[in-house]
Amino acid sequence: MAISDDQKLDFLWKKLGYGVSKTDTSTNKSAVNEAIPSPLLIRGDRVWRESASIPSSIPGSSSGVVTVYQASSPLETTADNTATQYRTWKTGVTDWIPTEIGSSYQIKVYIHTSGDASNAVSSGTQVFAAGTGNNDEWLFDYQAGIINFIGTNLPNGISFSGKSVYIVGARYTGLFGVSATESAILNNSTLTGNTSITNLILTSVLGTEYGGTGLSSFTTNGVLFASNTSTLTQATGTAGEVFQIASDGTPSFNKLDGGSF
C-alpha cells in the first residue's frame, strides 16, 4: 500500500515545524508529543561564509559576492526532459539569493524565444508566481535553481513551442564553508584531545605545574635546577668555577677548594 498524503504531510509537519522525528500517526501522536529530536542537517561546506556581505537590496550589477542577472541579460533556462513537457526548467546554477535577504531578490520570470536573452524582458511575456487565476502558479527553488510550474495548468494562453524560460535575479557567489579559526583568545579554557597550536602567545609566564618554567627570561649560560618541588632556579658562574653540590644539596658554581696541606 502506498504511503498516504496525510502521512507525508504529518512527517513534514513534525520535521520542519517541530524538529522531531515521526514515530506514529498524527491521530495517535501529535507533533507536540513526539520526543525524538530530528533537526535539519546544516552542511558546513555549504554555509555562505560571506553572507553578511550580501546587500539587503539587489545591486544594479554584479558586485562582491553577488552575481546579478539583469533585465538586459537574463539567464536562459533549459527544460527538464525528465519531467512533464514544459513543466520544469533548470537554470543550471545554484544558490540564488532568496527574499529572506530582501524583497527585491524575488526572481522575475519571462517566456520568450529561445536564444534571444537580450530581448526576453522587453519582448517576452512575464509570468507571475501567483498565476492568472487559472491554477497556473510557479514555484522557484532558490537553492537548486529550478522553476516548476506547480499549478494544475501551464501559464494561461502561452505557447512554449520554440521558447525558453528566462530568469532575472541574483546568486550568491562568495566563499563557502565554515572558516577555520586563525586566531583565538582563550581565558580560563581547557583544551582536550589532540590540539595543534602554531603560535602560542601567553600574557603571563607558564607555571611549572602546567609544564612551563615559571620564568619570563633566562640568564645566558645559566643552568636550570629545581630549588624545590615546584620552582626552577638558575645558577651561573664565572671562569674557573665548577658546578658543586653543597652539604644541604643546593647546587651552585664555586671555585674548587683544594683543602689544607
N, C-alpha and C positions, 0 to 999 in steps of 0.2 A: 504494500500500500504506500502511495506517495505521501510525503510529508505535507500536511495541510498548510495553507497560507497563514492560518491563525497561529500555528506552531512556529512558523518562521518569524512572524511579527513579534511573538512573545520572546523569542530568542533575542531579536534585535532590541526590543524594549528593555530587556534586562541587561544586555551587554552594553548598549550605548547610553541608556538613561540612568542606570544604577551601577554599572561597572561590576556586575556579578554574573556568575555562570547560571545557566538554566538547568535546573535539576528535576523539574516537574512541570506539568501543565499549569497554565495561569489559573485554572479553576482550583487546583489542589494547592498551589503555592504561588502567591503573588510576588511581584518583584521585591517588595519591601521585606519579604520573608525569606528570600534567597540569602544564603550566608557565605558562599564561597566566592572570594574576590576574583575578578577576571578583567583586569584593566587592559585597555588597548595598548598594543606594542608601539613604542616610540623608538624607531631605529636611530641610533646615534649617527650613523653615516648619512642619514637623510635630513638631519637638522639643518635649517637655514641659518648658518653661523652668523651671517651679516644681515639678518632680517631687520635689525634696528636701523639699518641704513636705507630701508625702503621708504620713500616719501609717502605721506598719507594721501596724496593726490597723484594720479598717474602723470608722469612727466610728458612734456611735449615730444620728446625724442629719447632714444636710448641713452642712459646715463648711469654711471656707477654700477650697482648690482641689478639694475632693471633694464631689460630689453623690451622695447616698445614696438608693437606692430601697428603703425599709424593708419589712418584712413587712406593715405596716399599709397601705402604699400601693405595691405592686409596679408595675413597668412592664408594661402590656399590649402584646404584640407583634401584628403583623399577618402573615397568611400571605403567602408569596411565591408569587404566582399563576403565575410563570414556571417554577416547579419542580413536581415531582410533588405531588399534593394532600397537604397536612398535613406535607410533608417538611421544609420550611424556613420559618422565621419571622423577621421583621425587627423590631428594636427601634426603628429609625428614627433612632438616635443612635449616635455612635461614641465611641472612646477609653474603653472600660471598663477599669477597673484590674485587671490580671491578678494571678495568685497569686505571681508573682515578687516582688511588693512585700510580700506577706504572705498566708499561707494563708487568712485569714478573708475575703479578697476573692473566693474561689471563689463563683461565682454559684449561686443556687438556682432551680430551675425547677418551676413548678406549672402544671397544666392545670385550667382552671375555666371556668365560664360566662362568655361574652363580656360585657363592660361591667360586671363586678362585681369590680373590683380589690380593694376593701376586704375582701372575703371569700375571695379567692383562696387565701391561705395557710391560713386556718382551715378552709375547707370544700373546697378543691380537692385534687387529687392531686399529690403531689410525685413527680417522676421524677428518677432519678439518672444521672449521666454514664456509669457502668459498666453501666447497664441492669439487667435482671432475669434475665440468663442466657438470654434469648431473642433474641439478636442485635438488641437494641433500644437500643443506646447513642446518646448525643447528643454533639455537639461544638459548642463555642461559640467564635466568632471574636471575641475581645475588641476588636480594632481596628475591625472593621466593624460589630459589634453584631448579628451573625447567629447564630441557633442552627439547627443542622442535625441531624436525626435520621439519623446516619451509618450506623447498623446496617442490616442487611438488612430488618428489620421496624420498624414504628412501636411505641411503648410498648405492652407486652403488656396486653391487656384493657381498653384505654382508648378510648372513643369521642370523636372530635374534633368531632362534629356540634354546632354551636351553641356551641362553646367556643374559647377562646384560650389561648395560652401566656403565662404571666406570669413576669417575671424579678425576683429580689431580688439586688441587688448595688450597685456604686458605679462612678461615672465620674470621670475627670479633667476638670475644667472650669476649670483655671487658664490662664495665658498660654502661647502657643505661639511658637516661633521662637527662633533664636539672637539674643540681645540684642546691640546694638551696644555696643562698649566706650565708656563715658562718660569714663573717665579711665584713664591707664596711666603707670607709672613705667618709663622706658627707661634702661638702663645699658649703655653701650658698644654701642649698637644702630645699625644702618644701615637707613634707610627708603628704599625705591626706588619709582619710579613716581610717580603723582600722589597726594600725601598732603595731606589737608585737616586743619589743626590750628586749632581755635578759640581755645584759650588755652594758650600755651606758657610753662611755668614752669621756669627753669633754676636749678640750685643754685650755679653759678659763671658768671662772665662768658663770653660767647661770643667767642672769639678772631677776629682778622681773617682768619686762614686758613680759617675756616668761614663767612665772610660777616658776622661781627659787628664790634664796635668795639674790643673788649678793655677797655672802660671800664665801671665799675659806676655811674657818675654823671657828670653834666655840670655845668660852670660856667655860670651864667646869662650870656647874651650872649657866651659864648666861641665861638671859631672853631676848627673842627677842621682839622688838616692832618697830612700824613704826615711824621713826623720821620725815618723810614727806610722800607724796603720792606715792613715788617710791623707798624708801630706807628703808631697815631693819637695825636696830642697836641693839647691845647687851648691856644690863645693868647687872652689877654684884655688889654684896655687901659682907659685912663681917658679922661675928656673931653679933647678936643683932640688926642689921639694918632691916628695913621694907621697903617694896616697897611703894613709895609715889608718888603723883602727885603734881608737883609744880604749882604755880599760872598761869604759861604760858602753862600748860597742859603737860609739859615734865615729863615722869616717871623716877624715879631713886630710888636707895636704900639709905636710910639715917636713923640715929637714930631718934627716935620719940621725938619731942620737947614737954615736959610736960607743958611749959609756966611758968609764974611767979605766986608765991603765997604770 
